[in-house]
Amino acid sequence: MKAAKWKHFANVKKVFGSADQVGKYTVFNIGGNKYRLITVINYKWQVAYVRAILTHADYDQDKWKTS
């Protein structure tokens, strides 16, 4: 990610095929699909903010969307 020059989500998806856009968040599957890295990417400033790192089970509960 550090060397990436992404302009929009499609650029992210080309590099990380399992990434998903969920509202304003970009979600990455990590750890062999056991965990979810939830980020907000500011494409203008080329910065990714980590919102949460959750197990797959915790992610599926959707509590992270409201807390």
C-alpha positions as CSV (number, residue, x, y, z in Angstrom):
1,M,0.0,0.0,0.0
2,K,2.8,2.4,0.8
3,A,4.0,2.6,-2.8
4,A,0.5,2.6,-4.3
5,K,-0.8,5.6,-6.3
6,W,-4.5,4.7,-6.3
7,K,-7.0,7.2,-7.6
8,H,-10.2,5.2,-6.9
9,F,-11.4,1.8,-5.7
10,A,-11.0,0.1,-9.1
11,N,-7.2,0.6,-8.7
12,V,-7.3,-1.1,-5.3
13,K,-9.3,-4.0,-6.7
14,K,-6.7,-4.6,-9.4
15,V,-4.1,-5.2,-6.7
16,F,-6.2,-6.8,-4.0
17,G,-8.8,-8.8,-5.8
18,S,-10.7,-9.8,-2.6
19,A,-11.1,-6.2,-1.5
20,D,-14.7,-4.9,-1.2
21,Q,-16.2,-1.5,-1.1
22,V,-18.8,-1.3,1.8
23,G,-20.2,2.2,1.9
24,K,-17.3,4.6,2.5
25,Y,-15.1,1.7,3.8
26,T,-12.7,-0.5,1.9
27,V,-12.6,-4.0,3.4
28,F,-9.6,-6.4,2.9
29,N,-9.6,-10.1,3.6
30,I,-6.4,-11.0,5.5
31,G,-5.0,-13.9,7.4
32,G,-6.3,-16.5,4.9
33,N,-9.8,-15.0,5.0
34,K,-9.9,-15.3,8.8
35,Y,-9.8,-11.6,9.4
36,R,-11.2,-8.3,7.9
37,L,-9.1,-5.1,7.7
38,I,-11.6,-2.3,7.5
39,T,-10.2,1.0,6.2
40,V,-11.1,4.4,4.9
41,I,-8.9,5.4,2.0
42,N,-8.4,9.1,1.2
43,Y,-7.4,8.9,-2.4
44,K,-6.5,12.6,-2.7
45,W,-4.0,12.4,0.1
46,Q,-3.0,8.8,-0.5
47,V,-3.7,7.8,3.1
48,A,-5.4,4.7,4.4
49,Y,-7.0,4.9,7.9
50,V,-7.6,1.7,9.8
51,R,-11.1,1.5,11.1
52,A,-11.0,-2.0,12.6
53,I,-9.4,-5.4,12.3
54,L,-12.0,-8.1,13.1
55,T,-12.4,-11.8,12.9
56,H,-14.7,-13.0,10.1
57,A,-17.4,-13.8,12.6
58,D,-17.2,-10.4,14.3
59,Y,-17.3,-8.7,10.9
60,D,-20.5,-10.6,9.9
61,Q,-22.3,-9.2,13.0
62,D,-22.1,-5.7,11.4
63,K,-21.6,-4.0,14.7
64,W,-18.6,-2.2,13.3
65,K,-20.8,-0.2,11.0
66,T,-22.5,1.6,13.9
67,S,-19.9,1.9,16.6
